[in-house]
Amino acid sequence: ASLAPADACVLVDGLSQAQMAGLRHHGQLDIRLLGSDPDSRCAGLLVSPERQSSLHERVELTDWAFRAQVRRLNDQRKEAILLYLRVGD
């Protein structure tokens, strides 16, 4: 969560309710579902790796730059989240 911009909303795509709750609570992030607010200009985008290959169908990829693949420490399932940051703002 420290990789995401402070005091900015973050869009999410393909994350579970548990993942979003954890990010809200531990990361203190303003989480918004991708597509729920077309006028949203959130600075960050968190994507499930399973949704990455079709991400171009939901966002304009030229508006986003890949920043990191984030994993929880000691996660036996090797769960990852992909972080993108908005460019050009």
Rosetta blueprint (number, residue, H / E / L):
1 A L
2 S L
3 L L
4 A L
5 P L
6 A L
7 D L
8 A L
9 C E
10 V E
11 L E
12 V E
13 D E
14 G L
15 L L
16 S L
17 Q H
18 A H
19 Q H
20 M H
21 A H
22 G H
23 L H
24 R H
25 H H
26 H H
27 G L
28 Q L
29 L L
30 D E
31 I E
32 R E
33 L E
34 L L
35 G L
36 S L
37 D L
38 P L
39 D L
40 S L
41 R L
42 C L
43 A L
44 G E
45 L E
46 L E
47 V E
48 S L
49 P H
50 E H
51 R H
52 Q H
53 S H
54 S H
55 L H
56 H H
57 E H
58 R L
59 V L
60 E L
61 L H
62 T H
63 D H
64 W E
65 A E
66 F E
67 R E
68 A E
69 Q E
70 V E
71 R E
72 R L
73 L L
74 N L
75 D L
76 Q L
77 R L
78 K L
79 E L
80 A E
81 I E
82 L E
83 L E
84 Y E
85 L E
86 R E
87 V L
88 G L
89 D L
